[in-house]
Each structure stands twice: as C-alpha cells, then as structure tokens.
C-alpha cells in the first residue's frame, strides 16, 4: 500500500512542479508544453477589438482578393463582388479566418460593450486580432470614423448561425 501511495503522491507533485515556474523562470504555457496553439482553438464568445477598414466599403470589391476567395471553403465562386454576399455591407475580417479556412463565411454577432449596439458580420477575410469591418458596420456599432483611420471599439463577439447573416 505504501508503494501505491508514494506513486500517486509522485504523480501529483510532478504535475504541480510542472505547472509552477521556478523562482526566476517566467515561461508561458506555450513554452512549457509541446502543444500547438491555434486561433481556431480560441473561445467563440470573447471580448475583441473592432477596427474600421475601408477595403470592405466598396460594393464592387473583388472577392477573389480576400482570404476566403478560393476553395475548399472559398466564396469567390459563389459571390463575385462584395455586394453579392448576403448581409453586405456587414462584412469584414475575423481573427479566426485564414486562407481556405472552414471559418470563411461564418457569421458573428458583435456587440459594443459601451453602447450595446450590435451587428451581424460575415467573415470573408483574415486579420491577426479581433475584427475589421466596413465603415457602415463600424458606425452601426457606435464607432466614429476618424480622418486618420485610427480608433477601435471593444466588442463582445459570439459566433451565431449563418442564417442570421442571410445564408441558407
């Protein structure tokens, strides 16, 4: 029995020792474990930043020039211009989209944390963090478009059913 108890105690301590950094050893979980961290694993409901990008304002914008252009999950074969995408001008870039990603065309509910105004956004392009949206979408969320193009909004983001954005 003593061997079994010692074994269990050793397992417990090794787990704790691995989780707690040493005195001067400040390491992120990413550095401690051999796990691949991917944007796709990020929570589907989270607080994010939204920025304005004039790229998504143009109704004749070419869908073949965004991350979600080509197959297997591309939109360009179905929608030639931005105006053809259901929900235009509520289109833009999302943190979880990469070229050919299954997240292309996903629908997001974005709600301004201060004003509680919300929109439904179709993700057609990629961005490193948060979201980038058209001017109209940004204004609908309560944002003011600055002449220099700077500024951002804090939003709560939640992925919702594609039908909310006009997809069948």
N, C-alpha and C positions, 0 to 999 in steps of 0.2 A: 504494500500500500504506500509506503514511503517513496518508492521509486515513481509511482504514478503521480503522486502529489508533487514531487520535485519536477517531473516532466511538465505538468500543467503550469506550475509556477514559472518555469523557464520560458515556456511559450508566451505567457502573459508579460513577463519582463522584457523579452526580446521585442515584442510589439510596442511596448511603451518606450523603450530605448530608441527604437527606430523612428518613432513619431516625435520625440522631443529633441530639438537641436542641442548640441554641446554648447559650452559657455560662449565661445566666440564664433560658433558655426551657425550663421544665419543662412538657411537654404530654403528655397521654396519647395513645395511638394513636387513640383515639376522636376527639380534637381534630385530629389531623394528617391523617386520611383521611376522605373522604366516604363511609364505609361504615356501613351501619345495623347496629348490634349488637343482637341479639335473644336472649332467653333460650333460644329454640329451638336456637340455634347452640352452646350450652354443651355440654361433653362429657357423654356419657351415663354415664360412670363417673367419679365425682369424690367428694371429701370434702365433706360437707354437715353442717348442724346440724339437729337434730330437736327440736321443741318439742311439748309436750302442749297440746291444745285440747279442752276438754270438749264442744264442739259435736258432735264425732264419736262420743260415747259413747252417744247416745240412739238406741235401735233403731227408734223411730218418727220419727226425724228425716226431714224432708221433702226429698227430692232435688230438688224444684223451686226450692230456695233456695240452691243451690250453683252455682259457676261452670260446672259440667258438666251443667246442667239441660236446656238446650234444644238443638235441632238446629243444625248438621248432625251434631255428634258428641255430642249430649246423652244423658244416662242416664235422665232422668225418665220418658220414655215407656216404658221397659222396667222400671224399678225405682222404685216409688212411695216406699218408705221405705229408710232406710239398711240395715236388717236384710235387705232383699231383694237387696242387692248381694253377689255371691259374695265370700267372704273376710271379711265383716263379723265382728268389729269392726276389722279391719286395713284401715281406710280413712282418708283424710285429704287434705290439701292438698299440692301439689307446686309447686316453683318454675317449672316449665315449662308450667303449665296457665293458660290464660286462657279467658274465656267463649267457648264454641263451638270451642275448640281441638281439633285432632286428637289431642292428648295426653290428652284425657279418657278415663278408664278404663284408662290404661296401668298396667302392673304394675312395681313397683320392689322390688328386694332391698336392704334396709337392714341393714347390719352394724355394730354398735357397735365402735368401734376399740379400746376398752379391754377389754371383756368378751367380744368376738367373738360375742355373741348376735345372732341375725338374725331378721327377719320379712320377709314379702312384703306390700307395701302397694298398694292400689288407689287411684290418684289421682282424686279426684272434685271437687276444689276448688282454688283458687289461693292462693298465698302469695308474697310478694316474694322470700324467700330460703329455701333449704332445704326442710324439710317440717314439717307439723303433723299430729299423729296423735292417735288416741283414747287414753284412759288405759290400757286394756289393752295396746295396742300399745306404748306408752311403757314400761310396766312390763316387758313381754316383752323389750324391748331392754336392760333393766337400769337403767332410769331410776327415780328416786324422785319421786313426785308431791308437790311442796311445797304447803303450805296456801295460799300466796300465788300459786300457779300459775307461778312463775318456774322457771328452770332449762332446760338443754338438754343434748343428747348430741351428741357428734361421731360421725358415721357415715360409712361408705363406701357410696355409693349406686350401684346399677347397674340399668339398665332390663333387664327379663327378659321372656320370653314370657308373654302374657296367661293362658295355660293354668295357669301356676304360681299365679295368683291365683284360679283357679276358672272362668275364662271359656272358652267353647268356640270 
